Amino acid sequence: MKKTVRAFCLYLVLIPVASSAQWVSVGNVTGVQSNPSSVEISAAEVKVRIDALSPRVIRVRYTNGTSAVHRESFAVVGAQSFHAPTIQVQPNSDAVEFSTGVLRVRVTKSPLRIAFLTPSGDTITADAAPAAFQGSAFRVWKQMPIDEHYFGLGDKAGPIDHRDQAFTMWNTDAYGWRSGTDPLYKSIPFFLALRAGAAYGIFLDNTYRSSFDFGKASRDRYSFGSDGGDLDYYFFYGPDPKQVIADYTALVGRTPLPPLWSLGYQQSRYSYETEARVREIASEFRSRHIPADVIYLDIDYESERRPFTIDRTRFPNFEGMVRELGAAGFKLIPIVDLHLKQEPGYKPYDEGLAGDHFVKNADGSLYVGPVWPGPSVFPDFTRASSRAWWGSLFQEFSAMGVRGIWNDMNEPSVFVSPDKTMPLTVVHRVQENGESRTTDHREIHNVFGMENARGTYEGLLRSKPDLRPFVLTRAAYPGSWRYAATWTGDNSATWEHYRLSIPTLLSLGVSGYTFSGVDVGGYAGSPTAELLTRWIELGVFLPFYRNHTEKGSRDQEPWVHGPEHEAIRRRYIELRYRLLPYIYTGMEEASRDGLPLMRPLFLEYPSSKDLVTNDREFLFGRDLLIAPKVQETMDAYTVNLPEGSWYDFWTGVAVPKAPAVHVDPALDSLPIYVRAGAIIPMQPVVQNTTEVPHGPLQLLVYPGPDCRGSLYLDDGETFAYQHNQFYRAEFTCQSSGQEVRVRAQVLSSAFRPWWTEINLIVAGFDSAPAGVTAGGKIITGWTYDQARHAVSITVPAAAITQELVIR
């Protein structure tokens, strides 16, 4: 039942800003209505609705005007998945307050300000001033404690901690970007705040140009706002940072389980310009026994750089090439940009014109902008019918056996224009869930790339409904990961960009993008031999592993720079393939919980103050810590290990208990550490993911507290896993003195795994054990490696479900 509360007087608060203009804020509360899980608050012509979507998730919407403007969210897909609590609104003379059981929401009446509190009354975050409007623009100011840190916002080039910095959300073709360049290719207006181990997050669901200032303008407050659109944001309370990310990704969607091959090594450049060169590259990988799964084609495979065409002079037997590459275990991924040449007789242009599928100017004429093919038109991707038409254009590629598509230039990037994109006055027609309206490019710019990737993904899915599509996109908005993997755009072949790979990808992961990578080796320019080797080593532990470079640069394949570098690079690419069971399991978990495989240390250790802003090291999954050399001039450096015990991955030996480890890695050595308590699944080396591994599944067991691991497997290609056709097992271990007990529980065996035996390598033994038993029966044939302090046992696959005891 709604309750009406006595109105209070209204006044306006003027908040001065650096410009001559003034922000006009809402003043006092004039009315309150409560609902079972929401409260509606009035203040002059501003209405605020606060919805408790769950005990931890709150939606706050301001309507500036007498009637609400309803816009279908481009990002939110999971609001109905939350269970809204019943709230009891408690108004008094000073404030309106309600509790969800997990947090409290308080709205101060004079003036209207919103605070989020713990059940005991401690402030989580609170408005530092009332929200304010300036024409169609708005801004929100919140208190900024001196010890609070801020993460996320997508691909931001610089430290992972955004405190004392300001950022703009406006998708931009940023060739030549460096540390501090802003904006970049993606607009992800979500951030996670961490203070004293407790986390919350805020997602501003607004597609217009927006900005976030974490203390650059004011030392004691942060702010966010937009040039237009709705003031509509979601608040997520952890206090565990993993809970914040889980709830946020439940709201905007998660990365679907990718095909297994897309997690392998991928080779690209601008450009492999002929069919003969592509075949040569594939042959080199196989003859040199360097594993690889994907080769990319940049725009030079096209006829006159027109999307959906093939230059038959350079690629006379394109279809045969795709088939032969497939037989050799390679997937071919061609680039398909979204600009279509304005040329009568060019099929995509003729079809799009006849179907009224292109973006228009305000006067109704076609918008035409220069890009790679020359004067080009652009599909109106916010129209469902236009996306469906765009998707139909991929049928020919799918019929040839092409398994993935690379969507580039989709910010959208337009040449000549000073702002590198189409005019803000361009008109788009939104057609979604029964909604049909027109709007301009100010609203659509930041989602144009996402809707482009969506049309591609859905088109590939319609062409081959039994196969998981793979799409790669450069531009993005929250939810883009539902359709495509991403990378950080046109980086450079420098140590600076090698180092920036880590914080930029960590920021993307915190922002919801779990399947992301960089151009390994650097796009612009040519890396030195050492830099390329170290980057290939680092790439093993990036979710998306692609080597790519620009036209005019030197060759960048793994075998360049001679046999010494080739051997090191081969060894690390092989490590990537050996780790595929661990990686694929992690990506499957990410598809269910939204947590990134590549994660900052604070995500697992939020209370460790020394680790909060660490973006030189990172975790790969829960159990592997990667600590690369990030500067060319570094000699020995310090690795700050989190709490607990750790093992050296390469030696298998426990690291001496100390808060820091000093390392000086040689060219062939990337420091990797394993959490005590981890169980890591690995496989024999294969040359590509279609090759069945030969030999036992390997389980590396590192005894310690909370000792556990997991393993997921399916066919790697189809959607049969959605019908329970998969294998899943959980592993645990217990240790006491020189005794270790390992046990497995197979939770699903509907998919038959490739192994018949399991090799367990159990670390942490100072001397050879007396014996090994499985299910109480004595096991013979085990060995003890004194250098690694490890016991190795190979048992039939079925025996792993019996308790294995080493004592």
Phi, psi and omega in degrees: 000136179281144177239137179256130181254144182307135182287151177244163181293153180251137166220162182258140176251125179262122181251113181289146175232179186296328181278176180283344179286164181238141170274130177256114185266162169293153182253241184275155173292133178247349179188152181221133172233134181250148178232174183304324181226020180207167175221138179246129187236136179250144173208100185055235181270005179259133174241140179236126175246128180243115182251132171270099179286328176205174177300339183248351187238123182237134174254134180237122180234126174257134173244116182262089182151177184279341179227146182287145174255112183267122174236130176294130181289136173281342187257316191283123178231348189240021182299328183283349181281346179277157178251105185291131177279157171276126184250155175243111180282132181239092179276149170216190186292337185254333189203164171245131186219146171214160181238143175260357186097333179251329177212166178243143176243125181237130176247109176288140188271331189227090356273179183290114176220146185248136176230144174248129188232157170286165178303332180276357176101001177286140182286127172275304170203154184210151175300132174275341177202163177296148171302149186220158182236152176217089189067236179274352181273161176213165177207147178237133177245135178229154179297145182232092177302151187293339183251021179262142183236154189228134187224159176111218180067015174082217188275080177258127189272098179161198181302150179294329177277120185268006180300142180070017179233161177230148187219154177244139175259099178199106186304125190222133171287106192244049177305135180085012181297155179222181175302128181095347177296132180203138001277171178243211194280341188234151176236103181235089186281058175230136173224155176245130179252141182226130179213124177052039176086352182253139187235150167219167179221157176225130175243116176271107182275081184211123186269351178290172174300122181231170182213153180227131180233112182258062173096006178286321180275332182212135186286342186242013177209148170248164184211160173210153181187182185214160178286341182189184179081195187272143167273094188220108181227158180244137178249131181238129179246134181281271356290349176291127180300331178294327177293322178300311182294322179297316180290319179299314181286334172296327181286314187257001179097162183234164179293123176292159179300119182281164173295146184302321184298333182287354176263359177276184179285141184228137185242134182211165165193163171255093005217157161276099200275348180223159176299321180297321180291320178298314179297322179297316180299314179299317181296322179297317178301314185287320182289332179269359179056045173254115184300143176196151182238338190221140168236136182256152171243124174272188197296346183287353174282344184276157174279115180056032177058031178263122179305147179072018174240164178230131175283103186284349173284316180278329183231071186294332182232059184304314182297317178294323178298316179299317180297314183291323174297319178299320179294334179268006177087019179251140166262141177254126179241110177271151173284142173221101178283164186270353179273130182247132184297135176280092187208108176303138184098344175273115193308310180301324178292313181298315180295316181295322179293315180296326181269004180056049186259004187255153177294145184236160172284170181298333181273005178093353178281161179294137171279130180233129180223148181280129173220203188307316182280354189110207179306125188226155174247166189227126177300148180270082191292348177280355174268125179301320181293325179287323175298319180296320177296314178304314180299328181292338181291346182271359183299321181293317176300315180299319180296331178284344182106007175294131187251356179201162182226142180252111177263111181246175172059024190257029177295324004272144178267130178229133182286164174075311182305133181302326180266009171064018180213183181283158181300150181292343181276352179303141185260136175240148178249109182276130181221100188205128175051044179084352180273137177220119181203167175247150178207178181250179188291342177302321181277327191265338186313310187286348177249001183299315180294321179297315181290331172298310179297324178298314179299322178294312181302312183293327177293316177297322180295320178293325181291319180227078188296345180267352184249140177289123179289156169233125177229142176242126181237150176264318181265152184200161173219160180310130183101349179301330181294349174293341186238336191206148165284171180214169172218171190273017174079204192278080176282186183235155181277065182227160176296328177301315182284329172301313179295319181293341177308321187288299182296327181294316179288326175297320178296319177297319180297315177298330182278358178111348182271094184277339184248085185217159179201189178231168170285100181298130184093342180092140182276307184272123180089188182233131181282156169291167179300315180297317183296316180297318179298312181293328179289321176295323175298312180297323183301335177306329188250023170257140182304316179250123194241088182230134174263124184212146180210166188270169176296137179092347177279166177286162178304146187227017178289163187299336186271356178290160179078010170099170189295327181296311179292321179300317181297318179295314182296319177301315182301320182283323175296322174299322178299320177304315182288326175295328182273001184304323176301320177292317183292313182296321176298317179295322178290326176294319176297320179298326179292341180257329183241353177078002183278135184289148174290317175268112190225147176293155182300325184294340181295326177263338184229064187294338183270356180273101186301326183290344185257350190302314184258011182288114176233024171266331179245161179204165176261140173250100194073195182281338199245344182250131177248126184251129186226073186284160168287121189250359177225140183299324186272000180291137168257243175289145176216169186257133172255121180267103181278142176293176179302158181093189181256152182224152177246150171282123184298322186283323182263339184076004185265142179297138178283134178306138183295114178196152180291342182214153179237136180259128184227155174217077191290136173290172183304325184266014186235114171256117181298122179228133181234149183241133179295132172295120187115002181268149170231112189253120175275138178221164182229165172296157180294137171235162179272344175193168188283350175278346179279130180283127179299143179248121181124185183280154164293140180250134174242115175268117185251124180241093186304145179169184180296151178049053185279114182196163176199172181214165181212131178232142180208140171213197184285351174077358187230315191259185177262016180300333179298334178289349177247032173069019177270075179208167176247132177220132178223149175241138181241143176223159173215154176229140181227145177208111183063234180265014180251132177230133177244128180239135181220147177236148174232116178276114184272333177209132179232026182292337174254133184276120180287166184279342186267153173244346179227158178233129177257114177263129172243109187255117184274171170094014180261120180284342178209168181296137178287166179286327182181175181226137175230153174228118184061030180085354180263140183291133177254130177250171176088003177282160179229159178238126178259105185295324182294323181265356183055042188229149175252134179245129181224133174246126183228158173301149184304322182293334184289343183293339179282349173270151180291126178258126185240128175244124181214000000 
